[in-house]
Amino acid sequence: GIVGVLQEACTHAGVPAVSLWAAVPHYVSQPPNPKATLALLNRLEDLIGLRIPLGELPEDARAWQLGVDQLASEDSEVAEYVQTLEEARDTAE
């Protein structure tokens, strides 16, 4: 994709480049996803050694997760599906 093309061009030009990705379950992949954004910014902080002002993002991420959990708990079919996915992930790890 375009990210790979840009990273390759940077490498050939001698420009350091990095690509960060957040693993997001497909059932919550539609933006905005403050939890994924927070994970990416935390990793970027680790890489560059600087603190990034996060503002209300940590609170937004917690609220987002609570909302996802609540939606899943209100629909038994969705809750069962999420549980199946989590068990499959745990088995793979």
C-alpha positions as a Python dict, from the first residue, in 0.01 Angstrom:
ca = {
    (1, 'G'): (0, 0, 0),
    (2, 'I'): (91, 366, 6),
    (3, 'V'): (249, 341, 351),
    (4, 'G'): (497, 83, 224),
    (5, 'V'): (571, 288, -87),
    (6, 'L'): (640, 601, 120),
    (7, 'Q'): (857, 411, 367),
    (8, 'E'): (1058, 255, 85),
    (9, 'A'): (1106, 596, -79),
    (10, 'C'): (1226, 740, 252),
    (11, 'T'): (1469, 452, 298),
    (12, 'H'): (1615, 504, -50),
    (13, 'A'): (1646, 878, 18),
    (14, 'G'): (1824, 814, 349),
    (15, 'V'): (1537, 953, 552),
    (16, 'P'): (1456, 754, 866),
    (17, 'A'): (1099, 632, 860),
    (18, 'V'): (875, 419, 1075),
    (19, 'S'): (525, 291, 1035),
    (20, 'L'): (307, 232, 1339),
    (21, 'W'): (-2, 15, 1337),
    (22, 'A'): (-261, -54, 1605),
    (23, 'A'): (-426, -394, 1615),
    (24, 'V'): (-798, -322, 1625),
    (25, 'P'): (-1065, -593, 1617),
    (26, 'H'): (-1267, -568, 1298),
    (27, 'Y'): (-1593, -530, 1488),
    (28, 'V'): (-1476, -191, 1625),
    (29, 'S'): (-1254, -78, 1339),
    (30, 'Q'): (-1455, 227, 1236),
    (31, 'P'): (-1302, 558, 1345),
    (32, 'P'): (-1283, 729, 1576),
    (33, 'N'): (-1108, 482, 1803),
    (34, 'P'): (-942, 678, 2084),
    (35, 'K'): (-806, 359, 2241),
    (36, 'A'): (-608, 279, 1924),
    (37, 'T'): (-500, 642, 1888),
    (38, 'L'): (-371, 640, 2246),
    (39, 'A'): (-180, 315, 2188),
    (40, 'L'): (-13, 461, 1878),
    (41, 'L'): (82, 785, 2054),
    (42, 'N'): (222, 594, 2353),
    (43, 'R'): (440, 386, 2121),
    (44, 'L'): (551, 700, 1936),
    (45, 'E'): (651, 854, 2270),
    (46, 'D'): (863, 546, 2340),
    (47, 'L'): (1030, 570, 2001),
    (48, 'I'): (1113, 939, 2005),
    (49, 'G'): (1176, 976, 2377),
    (50, 'L'): (941, 1272, 2414),
    (51, 'R'): (612, 1318, 2594),
    (52, 'I'): (319, 1404, 2370),
    (53, 'P'): (40, 1611, 2529),
    (54, 'L'): (-256, 1374, 2529),
    (55, 'G'): (-523, 1608, 2664),
    (56, 'E'): (-842, 1417, 2729),
    (57, 'L'): (-746, 1121, 2509),
    (58, 'P'): (-688, 875, 2799),
    (59, 'E'): (-1034, 953, 2937),
    (60, 'D'): (-1184, 930, 2588),
    (61, 'A'): (-1019, 589, 2541),
    (62, 'R'): (-1162, 460, 2870),
    (63, 'A'): (-1508, 593, 2783),
    (64, 'W'): (-1487, 438, 2437),
    (65, 'Q'): (-1394, 98, 2585),
    (66, 'L'): (-1680, 120, 2835),
    (67, 'G'): (-1918, 200, 2550),
    (68, 'V'): (-1798, -98, 2345),
    (69, 'D'): (-1828, -326, 2649),
    (70, 'Q'): (-2178, -197, 2720),
    (71, 'L'): (-2295, -250, 2362),
    (72, 'A'): (-2157, -603, 2364),
    (73, 'S'): (-2322, -684, 2696),
    (74, 'E'): (-2661, -562, 2571),
    (75, 'D'): (-2662, -799, 2274),
    (76, 'S'): (-2606, -1164, 2362),
    (77, 'E'): (-2515, -1253, 2003),
    (78, 'V'): (-2247, -983, 1991),
    (79, 'A'): (-2121, -1078, 2339),
    (80, 'E'): (-2088, -1443, 2234),
    (81, 'Y'): (-1909, -1343, 1913),
    (82, 'V'): (-1662, -1122, 2101),
    (83, 'Q'): (-1598, -1398, 2354),
    (84, 'T'): (-1529, -1646, 2072),
    (85, 'L'): (-1282, -1405, 1912),
    (86, 'E'): (-1105, -1340, 2243),
    (87, 'E'): (-1076, -1712, 2314),
    (88, 'A'): (-933, -1770, 1966),
    (89, 'R'): (-680, -1492, 2024),
    (90, 'D'): (-582, -1635, 2363),
    (91, 'T'): (-536, -1981, 2209),
    (92, 'A'): (-316, -1836, 1933),
    (93, 'E'): (-94, -1657, 2183),
}
